[in-house]
Amino acid sequence: MNESWEGFAQRMQRLNPLFELGRGMEVGELKPHIQTILMQVLLTIFYRELNDDDQRRKSDIRYMVEDSIKQMKLLADDKQIERITSGLLYQGKEEYSKPFEALYYDEIRQSWETQTFRYVTMDELYTNLEMGGSIVYKLTDVSQEMIFMSREMAEEFSITIEQLYSMQLIKNGNFRKATRNLDHLISRVNRLMSKEFTFQKEMINNPKILLIEEEWQRPTIVLKLKSNLKKKKTTSVPLLA
């Protein structure tokens, strides 16, 4: 078995929840947008968790769905909103509350296996069914990973796909291509350094360009150069990622 199969089952188990998000929902003209809507709802639940906000009951999630649809300038009736809401909580009929299922191929066993997972689960810290309360939901590890993969991991680890690819080339002994990638990266860095040095000189000669560059979303460079002008001396300018 070649290296492309190494860890294949694990890869698919990480990707399946994303592939299955909203799949099979009959929501009419909202079908092309269902994953985007549900991802926004998951993010809303996520940030409410972070902010210790217990408004995460089914009725709250229904409102999240409705609000997300409005924000995206889409239209939906009550039936579609209810279908999307229930489709995030469980698979199939509400009375069964079944988890979601997806097939994946296990390269070790050489057989097809069934993966089960949920996007949300009961938050025991806030749920008090004994007192007649409703279930308060929180994200499962599966949903948290989907969210972190979409943005936070890249930001926190500060590594680009190009760098990661170069690391894999080196790991596999493809040093020639890794060197070419590194040369290309160095060339890009040099171009950026030259561009930023030129921009710094222009800023010293014409500080009014600050107003234009602020609109071009260059906060790191602008703040640095403002500081330089106040001190009446130049310092190095940080590279853009």
N, C-alpha and C positions, 0 to 999 in steps of 0.2 A: 504494500500500500504506500503510495507516494505522499510527500509532505503536505500536499493540499488537503489531505484527509485528517491531518493531525488536529485534534480538538474540534472536529467538525460538529459533533453533537452539542458541545458546549456553546459554540458560536450560534447555532440555530436556536437553542433555548434562550439565548439572550435577545435574539432578533424576533422570535415568534410573537411575543406580546405586542411589539410594534406593528408587525404585519397583520395581526388579528384585530387591532384596535378599530372598532366600528364595522368590521367585516360582517356581512350578512344582514345588516340592518336594512329594513325596508322603510326608507324615509323619503322616497320620491326624489324631487329635484335637489334635495340636500345631500344626496349620496356622494357627489364629488368632494364635498366639504366636510364630511363627517369626521375624518381623522383630525383635521385642524380644530374643529369645534371641541372634540373630546380632549385634545391635548391642552387646549386653553382651560377647560374645566379642571383637568388634573393639576395644572399649574395654580389655579385659584385655590383648590383644596390644599395644595402644598404650602402656599404662603399663609393661608389661614392657620395651618398647623404651626408654622414657624412663629406666627404672631400670637399663639395661644388663643385663637378664636375658635370657639366650639360650634359656630354656625356651619356645621358640616353634615346636617341630617339630609334625608332624601329630599325633603321639601326645599332645603337650601341648595342642593345640587340641581334640582329642577330649575330654580331661579338662575343658577350659574349658567345652565344650558341656554335658557331664554335670553339672558343678558349677553352671552357670547354671540349668539345668533344676531341680535340687534346690533352689537358693536361691529360685526362683520358685514353689516348691511344686507342681511339675508332675511327671508321670510319663512315662517313656520307656523303651523297651527298647533293646537293643544295636543293632538294625537302624536304629531311628530316629536314634540318636545318631551312628552312622556316616554315615547319609545327610545329616544336617545338617553334619557335619564336612566331608565331601567337597564338599557343595554350596556351601561358602564358598571352597574352594580352586580349583574349576574347574567348568565347565559340561559336563554329559554324563558319559561314561565316563572313568574315571581314566586309562586308557592313552592317551587322546587329549589330556588336560589342556588342553581348549579354554578360551579366554577367554570372558567373558560378552558377549552381544550385545543391543543394543536399537535400535529404530528411532526416528528423529527427523526432523522436517520442516525442511529448510533453506529459509528464506524468500528467500535470495538466488538460489540455483539453482532454487528452486521444484520441488524433488524430494525424495523420501524417501531418507535416507541411513542407513547402518548404523554404529552406534557400538560399538566393542569396548573392553573394560576388564577389569580384575581388582581384587579387593578386597585380596588379599595377593600378595606376590611374594617371591622368594628374597632373603634378606639375605646378600649376598656377604661381608660382614665376618665373619660367624659360620659360614657354611656351608663345609665342607671335604669335598667329594665325593671328591676324590682319595685321601683317607685313609679312605674308606668311611663317612663320616659321613652324617647325614640332613640334608635341607633345613631350614634355619631360616628362618622366614617373618617378614616385616615388612609393615606397611600400605603400600599404594600411595598416591599423591597423591589418588586418588579417595576412598579410605576416610578419609584424614586430613581432607579437606575436609568429608565427611559429619559427622565428629566435631566439627570446629571450628564448623560451621554450627549444630550442635545446642545449643551453649552458649558456647564460648569467644569467638566473634566478638562476641556481644552484650555479654559482660562486658568484654572488652578495649577495645572501641571506645566503650563507655559511651553508646550511643545507643539510644533506644527506637524501636519501630515507629511510634509516633505522631510522633516527631520526624522520622524518615525520610520518613514520608508528607507531613508539612508541607514538607519540603525539596523533594519532588517537585512539590507544588502550586505552590511558588514558581518552580521551574524551568520549569513549564509555563505560567506567567503567571496562575495562578488565585489572585490575591492576596486576593480577598475571602474565599474559603474558608480560605486559609492564615491570615488574620487571625483568623477565628472560631476556628480550631484553637488559635492562640496565646493568644487570650483565655481559652479553656477551660483551657489548660495553666496560665496565670497564676492562674486561679481555684483550680485544684487545689493549686498551690503555696501560695497564701495560706491555704487551709483546713488544709494540713499544718502550716504555720508556726504558725497559731493553736492547732492541736491539740497540737503539741509544746511551745509556750510554756505552755499550760495544764498539760500533764503535768509540766513542769519545776517549776512552782510547787507542784504537788501533792507532788512528790518532796521539795522543801525542807520542806514542812509535815509530811509523813509519810514518812520514809525507809524504813519497813517495806514500802512498796509495791514496793521493789526486788525482793524475793523473788518477788512475783507476776509482775512484768514480765519477769524473767529467764526464767520459764517460757513467756512469750509471745514469746520470741525477739526481743528488742529489745537486742542486745548493744551496738550503737553508742551508743544513748541512755543505757543503764544505765552504761556505763563513763565516759561524759562526766559524768553527774550524780554518780557516786561521786567523781570527781575534784573536782567543784564543792563537794561537801559537805566533803571533806577540807580544801580551801583556804578554806572558809567564805565563798565568794563565788560569784556566778553568771557563767556564760559562755554564749555562743550554742550552741544545740543543732543538730547537723547534720541536714539533711533526710533522710528515708527516700527511697530511689529508688522 
